[in-house]
Amino acid sequence: MAKLPDETREQIVADINAGKSCRSIAQERGVAHSTVSNIAKAHGLTFARTAQTAAGTAAAKFDAKAARQAAVQRFYEDEARWAARCNEPYEFYMSTGDGVRRIVSELPPAKELKDFQSARHSAMSIAMKMELHDAADQDEIGKTMVNDLYRALRLAWEQQETEIADLVDAGGGL
């Protein structure tokens, strides 16, 4: 195949710089779109649509990161409320021979407390994984405060889970 004249190459470069699409340039200049693409690549140029797509992708990625950060914040706020609730008096009503009786115990029953702690643990694990995902993007794994928090919470969770299991096994509940 004959070499493309320098003048045509220069026109193609000018068209790319003018913001025309690859296919429209190819059609206008009577060349294959791959030829136009190769010329753009050789000159370090991109098409306007490529730049728009890259900008859109970056914006979507940023939006996803912002959404993850907002979700993580909600997880932490919920966790603080749940932690307080685990230590509040537990109130329930029981039907007795004398009628309905209101009962308040210092803590929830062991099974309910264990289930609630399990739900807290799951939610916090998700939050921490979301934070680690964004930390990986910034090469901060290993030096982020979240890693230390995760290890501390996991240790506390395991200790508390063992204590609850011991109470349940002893048959005493809480």
Rosetta blueprint (number, residue, H / E / L):
1 M L
2 A L
3 K L
4 L L
5 P L
6 D H
7 E H
8 T H
9 R H
10 E H
11 Q H
12 I H
13 V H
14 A H
15 D H
16 I H
17 N H
18 A L
19 G L
20 K L
21 S L
22 C H
23 R H
24 S H
25 I H
26 A H
27 Q H
28 E H
29 R H
30 G L
31 V L
32 A L
33 H H
34 S H
35 T H
36 V H
37 S H
38 N H
39 I H
40 A H
41 K H
42 A H
43 H L
44 G L
45 L L
46 T L
47 F L
48 A H
49 R H
50 T H
51 A H
52 Q H
53 T H
54 A H
55 A H
56 G H
57 T H
58 A H
59 A H
60 A H
61 K H
62 F H
63 D H
64 A H
65 K H
66 A H
67 A H
68 R H
69 Q H
70 A H
71 A H
72 V H
73 Q H
74 R H
75 F H
76 Y H
77 E H
78 D H
79 E H
80 A H
81 R H
82 W H
83 A H
84 A H
85 R H
86 C H
87 N L
88 E L
89 P L
90 Y E
91 E E
92 F E
93 Y E
94 M E
95 S E
96 T E
97 G L
98 D L
99 G E
100 V E
101 R E
102 R E
103 I E
104 V E
105 S E
106 E L
107 L L
108 P L
109 P L
110 A H
111 K H
112 E H
113 L H
114 K H
115 D H
116 F H
117 Q H
118 S H
119 A H
120 R H
121 H H
122 S H
123 A H
124 M H
125 S H
126 I H
127 A H
128 M H
129 K H
130 M H
131 E H
132 L H
133 H H
134 D H
135 A H
136 A H
137 D H
138 Q L
139 D L
140 E L
141 I L
142 G L
143 K L
144 T L
145 M H
146 V H
147 N H
148 D H
149 L H
150 Y H
151 R H
152 A H
153 L H
154 R H
155 L H
156 A H
157 W H
158 E H
159 Q H
160 Q H
161 E H
162 T H
163 E H
164 I H
165 A H
166 D H
167 L H
168 V H
169 D H
170 A L
171 G L
172 G L
173 G L
174 L L
